[in-house]
Amino acid sequence: KLASYIGRINYDFDAKYLLSVTARRDGSSRLSPDIRWEWFPSVSAGWRIDRENFFPVSDKTINLLKIRGSYGVLGNENIGEYQYMAVMSRGNYTYSFGNTKVTGSAISDYVNEAIKWEKKKTLDFGLDLGMFSNQLEFTFDWYKSTSEDLLYSVAVPANAGATNATVTMNAATMINSGLEFLVAYHNHQNAVKFDVSANFSTLNNEVTRLGVSNEPRTDGYCRTEVGREVGSFYGYVYEGIFQSQEEIDSRVNSEGEFINQSGAQPGDCAYADLNLDGEITNEDQQFLGSGLPKYHYGLNARAEWNGLDLSISTFGAAGFKAVDFVDVTLRSSYFILNKSVDLLNAWRPDNTDTDVPRIAYKSTGSITNDMFSNRFIQDASYLKIANIELGYNFPNKWFGGYVHGVRLYASAQNLFTFSKYRGYNVDFAGGTFTPGYNYASYPSPRTVMFGAHFSF
């Protein structure tokens, strides 16, 4: 059950100074009775500079110039039911009382009775500009969002006597910040009417708290640690393919020390000795890029002429990497499985001018060609034509008043994607701690539709 009490005050002085204050108190039965209620306030203010007497520009040129700011707190209690309550379970808990065996129950799982609301605190400053009766519009925002008391699984000590290995706690904090821009132009005065808008935003992500002792966590090919972006790729640095045994035996690091890569043969991948100890080990892994897009952008346009209209919608992202599970599997150098056609160009003594390592039934050393490295990481930047629609609205007089609003249209969704990404679906949704890992997500279909609309 969820109960909420909300109060709001809006203040507007002379249509120039704007203030809004909201107080919200929420309670959830999913949390312990002692801490299930929490306050979530917000405040916003704006100043219409264009309405000040000292503003030097005519309202025919600039009809809107507003600076604004806001701060608010949101809560999340989507933790499942009864997470704070211990469970009694019957098991092999017996004791002899007067030669009589008595079976009892005991608390089997360790629970966190202090589990509480997650909180998202957002600070925003922005500017709105409208020119020529809003024919030209511009919006700018700077934001900083701090998500704290995030639910996070923490290891339960072995001496706790519990059967569960982890317990959920409010033990993580993450900060997102960035800029957002929107510019739009509208022209409805001429025979050809059109609207064009473009948006662009940036994202900076940082984990500032992770568990009780800020220990890094690894999820497959991704690693999360304090001071970095969540779920960045972590692995070896690929340096090319060994062409001969002599090259393997003579390779040295930047300190001039010979590098031992266990089991390496001609045609195998060479990895960088980053810690300069002369061995290729787990200690030579490093962060290899983020799966979180640094930039998002989009372009939308619509034109109309004599009942004929055309609209297009696009969006995209840039500045991030992706790893595709299907691609990694198909490019594996070992075992008898489905393979990519690229492996036909694998290294052989008579085919050395290639970036595809040799293939074999199985590896012979602890360091293999399938070790995760930047060789499997792709640039996932893309631009997608999301929707195009062409339609015609027939004049009502053509139908003698029997029907009206007659429209014929044709549309195409997910028409084309511009990207170097080799996977099926570039705008996939990764996991919380694996944002750039595409685990065989279902491809987005291309849809073409023809339709008609009319009313009696």
C-alpha positions as CSV (number, residue, x, y, z in Angstrom):
1,K,0.0,0.0,0.0
2,L,1.1,3.5,-0.7
3,A,-0.3,6.7,0.9
4,S,0.6,10.3,-0.1
5,Y,-0.2,13.8,1.2
6,I,0.6,16.6,-1.2
7,G,0.5,20.3,-0.8
8,R,1.4,23.0,-3.3
9,I,1.7,26.8,-3.3
10,N,2.0,28.7,-6.6
11,Y,2.9,32.5,-6.6
12,D,2.9,34.8,-9.5
13,F,3.8,38.5,-9.1
14,D,3.0,40.8,-12.0
15,A,3.6,37.9,-14.4
16,K,7.3,38.4,-13.9
17,Y,8.3,36.6,-10.8
18,L,7.2,33.0,-10.5
19,L,7.5,30.6,-7.5
20,S,6.2,27.2,-6.8
21,V,6.7,25.1,-3.7
22,T,5.5,21.5,-3.2
23,A,5.6,19.4,-0.1
24,R,4.9,15.7,-0.4
25,R,4.9,13.0,2.3
26,D,4.7,9.4,1.2
27,G,4.4,6.2,3.2
28,S,4.8,2.6,1.9
29,S,3.9,-0.7,3.5
30,R,7.0,-2.2,1.9
31,L,9.1,-0.4,4.5
32,S,9.5,-0.9,8.2
33,P,6.7,1.0,10.2
34,D,9.4,3.1,11.9
35,I,10.8,4.5,8.7
36,R,8.1,4.0,6.1
37,W,7.2,7.8,5.9
38,E,9.4,10.3,4.1
39,W,9.3,13.9,2.9
40,F,9.9,14.7,-0.7
41,P,9.9,18.5,-1.2
42,S,10.5,20.6,-4.4
43,V,10.8,24.2,-5.2
44,S,11.0,26.1,-8.5
45,A,11.4,29.8,-9.4
46,G,11.4,31.8,-12.6
47,W,12.0,35.4,-13.7
48,R,10.5,36.8,-16.9
49,I,13.2,39.3,-17.8
50,D,11.4,40.3,-21.0
51,R,8.6,41.9,-19.0
52,E,10.9,44.2,-17.0
53,N,10.7,47.9,-17.9
54,F,14.5,48.1,-18.3
55,F,14.5,45.3,-21.0
56,P,15.9,47.0,-24.1
57,V,14.5,44.8,-26.8
58,S,11.0,45.0,-28.3
59,D,8.6,42.2,-27.6
60,K,8.1,41.9,-31.3
61,T,11.7,40.6,-31.4
62,I,12.0,38.8,-28.1
63,N,8.7,37.9,-26.6
64,L,10.1,35.5,-24.0
65,L,13.2,35.5,-22.0
66,K,13.0,33.6,-18.7
67,I,15.6,32.2,-16.4
68,R,14.6,29.5,-14.0
69,G,15.8,27.1,-11.4
70,S,14.4,24.2,-9.5
71,Y,15.3,21.6,-6.9
72,G,13.3,18.5,-6.0
73,V,13.5,15.2,-4.3
74,L,11.8,12.0,-5.6
75,G,11.5,8.7,-3.8
76,N,11.5,5.1,-4.9
77,E,10.3,2.1,-2.8
78,N,10.1,-0.5,-5.5
79,I,11.9,-3.1,-3.4
80,G,9.4,-5.9,-3.4
81,E,7.2,-7.0,-0.5
82,Y,8.3,-7.9,3.1
83,Q,12.0,-7.2,2.5
84,Y,12.4,-5.9,6.0
85,M,10.8,-8.9,7.7
86,A,12.6,-12.0,8.9
87,V,11.2,-15.4,7.9
88,M,11.0,-18.4,10.2
89,S,11.7,-21.7,8.5
90,R,11.4,-25.3,9.7
91,G,14.5,-27.4,9.1
92,N,16.6,-29.9,11.0
93,Y,16.4,-27.9,14.1
94,T,15.9,-30.5,16.9
95,Y,16.7,-30.7,20.6
96,S,16.0,-33.4,23.2
97,F,13.8,-32.5,26.1
98,G,13.5,-35.4,28.6
99,N,14.4,-38.0,25.9
100,T,11.8,-36.4,23.6
101,K,13.0,-35.0,20.3
102,V,11.4,-31.6,19.7
103,T,11.6,-29.9,16.3
104,G,11.7,-26.1,16.1
105,S,12.0,-23.2,13.7
106,A,14.6,-20.6,13.3
107,I,15.3,-17.4,11.4
108,S,17.1,-18.6,8.3
109,D,17.8,-15.3,6.4
110,Y,19.5,-12.2,7.5
111,V,17.3,-9.2,6.7
112,N,17.8,-5.4,6.8
113,E,15.1,-3.9,9.0
114,A,16.5,-0.4,8.2
115,I,15.9,-0.5,4.5
116,K,14.4,2.8,3.4
117,W,13.4,5.0,0.4
118,E,15.8,5.6,-2.4
119,K,16.1,9.3,-3.1
120,K,16.8,11.2,-6.3
121,K,17.8,14.9,-5.7
122,T,17.7,17.0,-8.9
123,L,19.1,20.6,-9.3
124,D,18.3,22.4,-12.5
125,F,19.0,25.8,-13.9
126,G,17.6,26.8,-17.3
127,L,16.8,29.6,-19.8
128,D,13.9,29.9,-22.2
129,L,14.0,32.2,-25.2
130,G,11.2,33.0,-27.6
131,M,11.6,35.3,-30.6
132,F,9.2,36.7,-33.2
133,S,6.1,35.5,-31.4
134,N,7.7,32.1,-30.6
135,Q,8.5,31.5,-34.2
136,L,12.0,30.8,-33.0
137,E,12.5,29.0,-29.7
138,F,15.5,28.1,-27.7
139,T,15.8,26.2,-24.4
140,F,18.9,25.5,-22.3
141,D,19.2,23.5,-19.1
142,W,22.0,22.5,-16.8
143,Y,21.2,19.6,-14.4
144,K,22.7,17.6,-11.6
145,S,20.9,14.5,-10.4
146,T,22.1,12.7,-7.3
147,S,20.6,9.3,-6.6
148,E,21.4,8.3,-3.1
149,D,20.5,5.5,-0.7
150,L,20.3,3.2,-3.8
151,L,19.4,-0.4,-3.1
152,Y,22.5,-2.5,-3.3
153,S,23.3,-6.1,-2.5
154,V,25.9,-6.4,0.3
155,A,27.7,-9.6,1.3
156,V,26.5,-11.2,4.6
157,P,29.3,-12.4,6.9
158,A,29.7,-16.1,7.1
159,N,29.6,-16.0,10.9
160,A,26.1,-14.4,10.8
161,G,24.6,-17.9,10.6
162,A,22.3,-17.0,7.7
163,T,21.5,-18.9,4.5
164,N,21.5,-15.9,2.3
165,A,24.8,-14.8,0.9
166,T,23.7,-11.1,0.4
167,V,21.3,-8.6,1.9
168,T,19.8,-5.5,0.3
169,M,20.9,-2.2,1.8
170,N,20.7,1.5,0.9
171,A,24.4,1.5,0.2
172,A,25.1,3.2,-3.2
173,T,25.2,6.7,-4.6
174,M,25.5,7.9,-8.2
175,I,25.6,11.4,-9.8
176,N,24.4,12.3,-13.3
177,S,25.0,15.8,-14.6
178,G,25.0,17.5,-18.0
179,L,23.5,20.0,-20.4
180,E,20.4,20.0,-22.5
181,F,19.6,22.2,-25.6
182,L,16.5,22.5,-27.7
183,V,16.1,24.8,-30.7
184,A,12.9,25.0,-32.8
185,Y,11.6,27.0,-35.7
186,H,8.0,27.4,-36.8
187,N,6.7,29.0,-40.0
188,H,3.0,28.9,-40.4
189,Q,2.6,32.2,-42.4
190,N,3.2,30.9,-45.9
191,A,1.5,28.4,-48.1
192,V,4.1,25.8,-47.1
193,K,4.0,25.5,-43.3
194,F,6.7,23.7,-41.5
195,D,8.2,23.0,-38.1
196,V,11.8,22.0,-37.4
197,S,13.3,21.2,-34.0
198,A,16.7,19.8,-32.9
199,N,17.8,18.7,-29.4
200,F,21.2,17.8,-27.9
201,S,22.2,16.7,-24.5
202,T,25.3,15.6,-22.6
203,L,25.7,13.1,-19.7
204,N,28.4,12.7,-17.1
205,N,28.0,9.8,-14.8
206,E,30.0,9.0,-11.6
207,V,29.6,6.4,-8.8
208,T,30.4,8.0,-5.5
209,R,29.5,5.2,-3.1
210,L,29.3,1.5,-3.6
211,G,28.5,-0.9,-0.7
212,V,29.8,-0.7,2.8
213,S,33.5,-0.4,1.9
214,N,33.4,0.9,-1.7
215,E,34.7,-2.4,-3.1
216,P,34.6,-2.6,-6.9
217,R,32.2,-5.1,-8.4
218,T,32.6,-7.0,-11.7
219,D,29.7,-8.1,-13.8
220,G,30.9,-10.1,-16.8
221,Y,32.9,-7.7,-19.0
222,C,32.0,-4.7,-16.9
223,R,33.4,-3.2,-13.8
224,T,32.0,-0.6,-11.4
225,E,34.1,1.3,-8.9
226,V,33.9,4.6,-7.0
227,G,35.0,7.6,-9.0
228,R,34.1,6.1,-12.4
229,E,31.1,5.6,-14.6
230,V,28.9,2.7,-13.7
231,G,29.6,-0.5,-15.6
232,S,32.6,0.5,-17.7
233,F,34.2,-2.2,-19.8
234,Y,37.2,-3.8,-18.2
235,G,39.7,-6.1,-19.8
236,Y,43.0,-6.6,-21.7
237,V,44.6,-4.2,-24.3
238,Y,44.9,-6.0,-27.6
239,E,48.2,-5.2,-29.4
240,G,47.9,-7.3,-32.6
241,I,48.7,-10.9,-33.7
242,F,52.0,-12.8,-33.1
243,Q,53.5,-13.6,-36.5
244,S,56.3,-15.9,-35.4
245,Q,57.7,-17.8,-32.4
246,E,60.7,-15.4,-32.6
247,E,58.3,-12.4,-32.0
248,I,56.8,-14.2,-29.0
249,D,60.2,-14.9,-27.5
250,S,61.6,-11.5,-28.1
251,R,58.7,-9.2,-27.1
252,V,59.6,-6.7,-24.3
253,N,57.6,-4.2,-22.4
254,S,58.4,-0.4,-22.0
255,E,60.9,-1.3,-19.2
256,G,62.8,-3.6,-21.6
257,E,61.8,-6.7,-19.7
258,F,60.8,-9.8,-21.6
259,I,57.0,-10.6,-21.6
260,N,55.8,-14.1,-20.9
261,Q,52.4,-14.8,-22.3
262,S,51.4,-18.3,-21.3
263,G,50.7,-20.7,-24.2
264,A,51.1,-18.1,-26.9
265,Q,51.6,-19.4,-30.4
266,P,52.0,-17.7,-33.8
267,G,48.6,-16.4,-34.8
268,D,47.5,-15.7,-31.2
269,C,46.5,-12.3,-29.8
270,A,49.2,-10.3,-28.1
271,Y,48.2,-8.4,-25.0
272,A,49.8,-5.4,-23.3
273,D,51.9,-5.8,-20.1
274,L,50.4,-2.8,-18.4
275,N,51.8,-3.4,-14.9
276,L,55.3,-4.1,-16.3
277,D,55.9,-7.3,-14.4
278,G,56.8,-9.3,-17.4
279,E,53.7,-11.5,-17.2
280,I,50.3,-11.3,-18.8
281,T,48.0,-11.8,-15.8
282,N,44.7,-10.4,-14.5
283,E,46.6,-7.4,-13.2
284,D,47.1,-6.2,-16.8
285,Q,43.4,-5.4,-17.3
286,Q,42.2,-1.8,-17.4
287,F,39.1,0.2,-18.1
288,L,38.3,0.2,-21.8
289,G,35.4,2.6,-22.3
290,S,31.9,3.2,-21.1
291,G,28.6,1.9,-22.3
292,L,26.8,5.1,-21.3
293,P,26.3,7.5,-24.2
294,K,28.0,10.9,-23.6
295,Y,25.7,12.6,-26.1
296,H,22.1,12.3,-27.2
297,Y,20.6,14.1,-30.2
298,G,17.6,14.3,-32.4
299,L,16.0,16.1,-35.3
300,N,12.3,16.4,-36.0
301,A,10.6,18.1,-39.0
302,R,7.1,18.5,-40.4
303,A,5.9,20.3,-43.5
304,E,2.4,20.9,-44.8
305,W,1.1,22.2,-48.1
306,N,-2.5,22.1,-49.4
307,G,-3.5,19.2,-47.3
308,L,-0.4,17.2,-48.0
309,D,2.0,16.7,-45.1
310,L,5.3,15.0,-44.5
311,S,7.0,14.4,-41.1
312,I,10.3,12.8,-40.1
313,S,11.7,11.9,-36.7
314,T,15.3,11.0,-35.9
315,F,17.3,10.3,-32.8
316,G,20.8,9.1,-31.9
317,A,23.6,8.8,-29.4
318,A,27.4,9.1,-29.5
319,G,30.4,8.8,-27.3
320,F,29.9,5.2,-26.0
321,K,31.0,1.7,-26.6
322,A,29.1,-1.6,-26.9
323,V,29.9,-5.3,-26.7
324,D,27.5,-7.7,-28.5
325,F,27.1,-11.2,-27.1
326,V,26.3,-12.7,-30.5
327,D,29.2,-11.0,-32.1
328,V,31.7,-12.2,-29.4
329,T,30.3,-15.8,-29.6
330,L,30.5,-15.9,-33.4
331,R,34.1,-14.6,-33.3
332,S,35.4,-17.1,-30.8
333,S,38.6,-18.8,-31.9
334,Y,37.8,-22.1,-30.3
335,F,35.3,-25.1,-30.3
336,I,32.9,-26.4,-32.9
337,L,30.1,-23.9,-32.8
338,N,28.5,-21.4,-35.2
339,K,31.1,-18.9,-36.4
340,S,31.2,-15.6,-38.2
341,V,32.2,-15.6,-41.9
342,D,35.1,-13.4,-40.8
343,L,36.9,-16.5,-39.4
344,L,37.4,-17.6,-43.0
345,N,40.1,-14.9,-42.9
346,A,41.7,-16.3,-39.8
347,W,45.5,-16.2,-39.4
348,R,47.4,-19.1,-41.1
349,P,51.1,-19.4,-42.0
350,D,50.0,-18.6,-45.6
351,N,47.6,-15.8,-44.5
352,T,49.3,-13.5,-42.1
353,D,48.0,-10.2,-43.3
354,T,44.8,-10.3,-41.2
355,D,43.4,-9.1,-37.9
356,V,41.6,-12.4,-37.2
357,P,43.6,-14.7,-34.8
358,R,44.2,-18.3,-35.6
359,I,41.5,-20.8,-34.9
360,A,41.8,-24.1,-32.9
361,Y,39.6,-26.7,-31.3
362,K,40.7,-25.5,-27.8
363,S,43.3,-23.2,-26.2
364,T,46.6,-24.5,-24.9
365,G,47.3,-21.8,-22.3
366,S,45.8,-19.7,-19.6
367,I,45.8,-16.6,-21.8
368,T,43.6,-17.2,-24.9
369,N,42.4,-15.3,-28.0
370,D,39.0,-15.1,-26.4
371,M,40.2,-13.2,-23.3
372,F,38.0,-10.1,-23.2
373,S,39.9,-7.1,-24.7
374,N,39.2,-4.0,-26.7
375,R,39.2,-6.3,-29.8
376,F,35.6,-7.1,-29.0
377,I,34.5,-3.5,-28.2
378,Q,32.6,-1.6,-30.9
379,D,31.9,2.1,-31.4
380,A,28.1,2.1,-30.9
381,S,27.4,5.7,-32.0
382,Y,24.4,5.9,-34.2
383,L,21.7,8.0,-35.9
384,K,18.3,6.4,-36.4
385,I,15.5,7.5,-38.8
386,A,12.8,6.5,-36.3
387,N,9.7,7.5,-38.3
388,I,8.6,9.0,-41.6
389,E,5.0,9.7,-42.5
390,L,3.4,11.0,-45.6
391,G,-0.3,11.8,-45.6
392,Y,-3.0,13.7,-47.4
393,N,-6.1,15.3,-45.7
394,F,-9.0,15.5,-48.2
395,P,-11.3,18.6,-48.2
396,N,-14.6,17.8,-46.4
397,K,-16.6,19.3,-49.3
398,W,-15.5,16.4,-51.5
399,F,-17.7,14.0,-49.6
400,G,-21.0,16.0,-49.5
401,G,-21.1,16.1,-45.7
402,Y,-21.4,12.4,-45.2
403,V,-18.0,11.9,-43.9
404,H,-15.3,14.3,-42.7
405,G,-11.7,14.3,-41.6
406,V,-10.7,11.9,-44.4
407,R,-7.0,11.2,-44.3
408,L,-4.8,8.7,-46.2
409,Y,-1.3,8.1,-45.0
410,A,1.8,5.8,-45.3
411,S,4.4,5.6,-42.6
412,A,7.7,3.7,-42.0
413,Q,9.2,3.1,-38.5
414,N,12.8,2.2,-37.8
415,L,13.5,2.8,-41.4
416,F,17.3,3.1,-41.3
417,T,20.2,3.2,-38.8
418,F,23.6,4.9,-39.5
419,S,26.1,3.1,-37.4
420,K,29.3,1.0,-37.4
421,Y,27.8,-1.3,-34.8
422,R,27.6,-4.9,-36.0
423,G,24.8,-6.0,-33.7
424,Y,21.1,-6.3,-34.5
425,N,19.9,-3.5,-32.2
426,V,22.1,-0.5,-31.5
427,D,19.6,1.2,-29.1
428,F,19.3,-1.8,-26.8
429,A,18.7,-1.5,-23.1
430,G,21.6,-2.9,-21.1
431,G,21.6,-3.8,-17.4
432,T,22.1,-1.5,-14.4
433,F,25.8,-2.5,-14.1
434,T,26.3,-3.6,-17.7
435,P,24.9,-0.6,-19.7
436,G,26.9,-1.3,-22.8
437,Y,26.5,-5.1,-23.0
438,N,24.0,-6.4,-25.5
439,Y,23.0,-9.9,-24.5
440,A,21.2,-11.0,-27.6
441,S,18.5,-8.3,-27.4
442,Y,15.7,-8.7,-29.9
443,P,16.2,-6.7,-33.1
444,S,14.0,-3.7,-33.7
445,P,11.6,-4.5,-36.7
446,R,11.2,-2.2,-39.6
447,T,7.5,-1.5,-40.0
448,V,5.7,0.0,-43.0
449,M,2.0,0.9,-42.7
450,F,-0.7,2.3,-44.9
451,G,-3.8,3.6,-43.4
452,A,-7.0,5.7,-43.7
453,H,-8.9,7.7,-41.2
454,F,-12.3,9.3,-41.5
455,S,-15.3,10.1,-39.3
456,F,-19.1,10.1,-39.9
